Amino acid sequence: MTNPKVQHTILISALGEDKPSTIHLFSKAAKQCNCSIVTSKLSATGDSFGLLLEASGTWHAIAKLESTLEKLAKQQDISLQVKRAQTTKNKESKVPYYIQAISPDKVGILFALTYFFHKKAMNVDELNVEHFIAQKTGTPMTSISFHTYIPVKANLTSFRESFLLYCEEYNLDIVMEPLK
């Protein structure tokens, strides 16, 4: 039998036609199933939306939410993917860091930035990419921000130096600071 006090997590990805009620329908479903929305990212482009949502609750509440979301997806013609997330015990102590890179917009910037962390077998979390036009010059720009976790046993000075040198090769202006 499952412990009713243990919290479980579900990850939800949804795509569909953008309507004013979209986020309300998902938050209502979570509330009715006694689940909490932990994180949510919604993006609308043209007449379509993309939603990433993380919810938590008891095993029973999550099961109820899965069923409710299937019905909602059929009613609203929404493409839906749902996955239960497994909690893992982290064996290694890590320090969370915030990283932001800004540069003139060009193809491959995200690849170049994430490749550095891929080579070091480090995860990238909470990734956000935005394109904008520089106010004074009209230059198309890209801003990339994310969190990563640096192992405590790593030499932070050496890591920072190698990362900054790597970013200079790609003309990336970087902010790197520990999360509090």
C-alpha positions as CSV (number, residue, x, y, z in Angstrom):
1,M,0.0,0.0,0.0
2,T,1.2,3.5,-0.8
3,N,1.9,6.1,1.9
4,P,-0.8,8.8,1.5
5,K,1.6,11.5,2.9
6,V,4.4,10.9,0.4
7,Q,4.3,13.5,-2.4
8,H,4.6,12.3,-6.0
9,T,5.4,14.4,-9.0
10,I,4.0,14.5,-12.5
11,L,5.3,16.3,-15.6
12,I,2.8,17.5,-18.2
13,S,3.4,18.8,-21.7
14,A,0.5,20.1,-23.7
15,L,0.1,21.7,-27.2
16,G,-3.1,23.0,-28.7
17,E,-5.1,26.0,-29.9
18,D,-4.5,29.0,-27.8
19,K,-7.7,30.0,-25.9
20,P,-8.2,32.4,-23.0
21,S,-9.2,29.5,-20.7
22,T,-6.3,27.2,-21.3
23,I,-4.2,27.8,-18.1
24,H,-7.5,28.1,-16.1
25,L,-8.5,24.6,-17.2
26,F,-5.2,23.0,-16.2
27,S,-5.1,24.8,-12.8
28,K,-8.7,23.9,-12.2
29,A,-8.0,20.2,-12.9
30,A,-5.0,20.3,-10.5
31,K,-7.1,22.0,-7.8
32,Q,-10.0,19.5,-8.2
33,C,-7.6,16.6,-7.9
34,N,-5.9,18.1,-4.8
35,C,-2.6,18.6,-6.6
36,S,-0.2,21.6,-6.3
37,I,1.3,23.2,-9.4
38,V,5.0,23.4,-8.7
39,T,6.2,25.0,-11.9
40,S,4.6,26.1,-15.1
41,K,5.7,27.6,-18.4
42,L,3.2,28.7,-21.0
43,S,4.1,30.1,-24.4
44,A,1.6,31.3,-27.0
45,T,2.7,31.7,-30.6
46,G,0.1,32.7,-33.2
47,D,-3.0,30.7,-32.6
48,S,-1.2,27.9,-30.7
49,F,0.1,27.3,-27.2
50,G,2.7,25.1,-25.5
51,L,2.5,24.3,-21.8
52,L,5.0,22.6,-19.5
53,L,3.7,22.0,-16.0
54,E,4.9,20.1,-13.0
55,A,2.4,19.1,-10.3
56,S,2.7,17.3,-7.0
57,G,0.4,15.4,-4.7
58,T,-0.3,12.1,-3.1
59,W,-0.2,9.0,-5.2
60,H,-4.1,9.0,-5.4
61,A,-4.2,12.7,-6.3
62,I,-1.7,12.2,-9.1
63,A,-3.6,9.2,-10.5
64,K,-6.8,11.3,-10.4
65,L,-5.1,14.2,-12.2
66,E,-3.8,11.8,-14.9
67,S,-7.3,10.6,-15.6
68,T,-8.7,14.2,-15.5
69,L,-6.1,15.5,-17.9
70,E,-6.9,12.7,-20.4
71,K,-10.5,13.8,-20.5
72,L,-9.6,17.4,-20.7
73,A,-7.2,16.8,-23.7
74,K,-10.0,15.0,-25.6
75,Q,-12.6,17.7,-24.9
76,Q,-10.3,20.6,-25.8
77,D,-8.4,18.8,-28.7
78,I,-5.1,19.2,-26.9
79,S,-2.0,17.0,-27.6
80,L,-0.9,15.8,-24.2
81,Q,2.1,13.9,-22.7
82,V,2.2,13.0,-19.1
83,K,5.1,11.4,-17.2
84,R,5.5,10.5,-13.5
85,A,8.8,11.8,-12.3
86,Q,11.0,9.6,-10.1
87,T,12.7,11.3,-7.2
88,T,16.4,10.5,-7.1
89,K,18.8,10.7,-4.2
90,N,21.7,12.9,-5.1
91,K,24.9,11.2,-3.9
92,E,27.2,14.1,-4.6
93,S,27.0,17.6,-3.1
94,K,26.6,20.3,-5.6
95,V,26.4,24.1,-5.6
96,P,23.6,25.7,-7.7
97,Y,24.6,28.4,-10.1
98,Y,22.7,30.9,-12.3
99,I,24.2,31.5,-15.7
100,Q,23.2,34.1,-18.2
101,A,24.7,34.6,-21.6
102,I,23.9,37.5,-23.9
103,S,25.3,38.0,-27.4
104,P,24.4,39.1,-30.9
105,D,22.0,36.6,-32.3
106,K,23.4,33.9,-34.5
107,V,22.7,30.2,-35.2
108,G,24.3,27.8,-32.8
109,I,24.7,29.9,-29.7
110,L,22.6,27.6,-27.5
111,F,24.4,24.6,-28.9
112,A,27.8,26.2,-28.1
113,L,26.8,27.1,-24.6
114,T,25.2,23.8,-23.7
115,Y,28.0,21.8,-25.3
116,F,30.4,23.1,-22.6
117,F,28.2,21.6,-19.8
118,H,27.5,18.4,-21.9
119,K,31.3,17.8,-22.0
120,K,31.4,18.1,-18.2
121,A,28.4,15.9,-17.7
122,M,26.5,18.7,-15.9
123,N,22.8,19.2,-16.2
124,V,21.2,22.4,-17.4
125,D,17.9,23.3,-15.6
126,E,15.3,26.0,-16.1
127,L,16.5,27.0,-19.5
128,N,15.1,30.2,-21.0
129,V,16.0,31.7,-24.4
130,E,14.8,35.1,-25.5
131,H,15.5,37.0,-28.7
132,F,15.3,40.8,-28.7
133,I,16.5,43.9,-30.6
134,A,19.1,46.0,-28.9
135,Q,17.4,49.3,-28.1
136,K,20.2,51.7,-29.2
137,T,21.7,49.8,-32.1
138,G,18.9,47.7,-33.5
139,T,21.1,44.6,-33.4
140,P,19.3,41.3,-33.0
141,M,20.4,39.7,-29.7
142,T,19.9,36.5,-27.8
143,S,19.7,36.0,-24.0
144,I,20.1,32.5,-22.6
145,S,19.7,31.9,-18.9
146,F,19.7,28.7,-16.9
147,H,20.6,27.0,-13.7
148,T,23.3,24.4,-13.3
149,Y,24.9,22.5,-10.4
150,I,28.7,22.5,-9.9
151,P,30.1,19.6,-7.8
152,V,31.5,20.8,-4.5
153,K,34.7,18.8,-5.2
154,A,35.3,20.7,-8.4
155,N,37.9,23.5,-8.4
156,L,35.5,26.5,-8.8
157,T,38.2,28.9,-9.9
158,S,39.5,26.6,-12.6
159,F,35.9,25.8,-13.7
160,R,35.0,29.5,-13.9
161,E,38.2,30.4,-15.8
162,S,37.7,27.6,-18.4
163,F,34.0,28.5,-18.8
164,L,34.8,32.2,-19.3
165,L,37.6,31.4,-21.9
166,Y,35.2,29.1,-23.7
167,C,32.5,31.8,-23.8
168,E,35.0,34.4,-25.2
169,E,35.5,32.1,-28.2
170,Y,31.8,32.5,-29.0
171,N,31.6,36.2,-28.1
172,L,29.2,35.5,-25.2
173,D,28.8,38.1,-22.4
174,I,28.4,35.9,-19.3
175,V,27.0,36.3,-15.8
176,M,27.8,33.4,-13.4
177,E,26.7,33.6,-9.8
178,P,25.7,31.2,-7.1
179,L,22.0,30.8,-6.3
180,K,21.1,31.7,-2.8
